[in-house]
């Protein structure tokens, strides 16, 4: 795959991107249940993480999901949730995750840059959007790549009687 490199960011040795494969579901599930990831995603059980991972990776068939690897080991994943309806095909949501072991190495930026390239140049997406839990440190990364907040849901998650908010962000490509 032709990687859209950021000339100002170095990637770790052995870094590569490839289209997601069905077998990547095991890695995604493991990342979703990492203690460092759990606070930022709505899944709270292993069964919920399995269900989310299966849905997320199912888009691999459309070649709209990318897996980052280092020395062949999957370390992150980004997926475009393509719309099936003619009046919605100009926009889509995307999801992204980087394994805790590989965070802060520029992998998230590489995934965002390349998923935006894929969205615009292969799927003719004009508007890309995402949802993120309020206070998630990843919001800084999304802003760096031009995403802006366009809405907020204050009572999104409820755990032990405490509500958490989510932020909706978007970027025109």
C-alpha positions, 0 to 999 in steps of 0.5 A: 500500500502507498503510505501518505507520509507526514514529512515532519513525523518519523514512524518507528522502524518496521512501520507499515500499513495494509488493508485490514484482514478478517484475522485482525479482529483478535487484535482489535478485541484485545486492544478494546479490553486493555485497561488503558482503553476501557475508559474511552470506549462504551464496551464494558464486557469481553462479549461487547468487545468481541461484538464491536470488534467483529462489526468494526473489522467486517468492513475489511471486505470493502477495503475501507479499513487499514491496519498499522503494523510494526515488524509485521505485528498489528499495532493499530486500526482505522475503519471507514463506516461506509454508508449504503444509502445514495444520499449519504455516500458523501460522508461517513464516520470512522473509528480508530484505535492504537494498541496501548503498547504503541501509542505516542509513536505517530501511528495514530497520525499515520492512520488518520492521514491514510484513512482520510486519503482512502476516504477522499481518493477511493470512496469520494467521501467529502465529510469525515466524522467521528465520535469520541468520549469527552476528555479523551486525550485523542481529541488533541490528535483529531484537532491537529488533523483538522477535525472540529467539534460540532455537537455533544451528548452529555448523557451518553454512557452511564456507569455506576450512576455516573454519566459520561459525555461524547463529542462529535467531530467532523472535517471536510476533505 
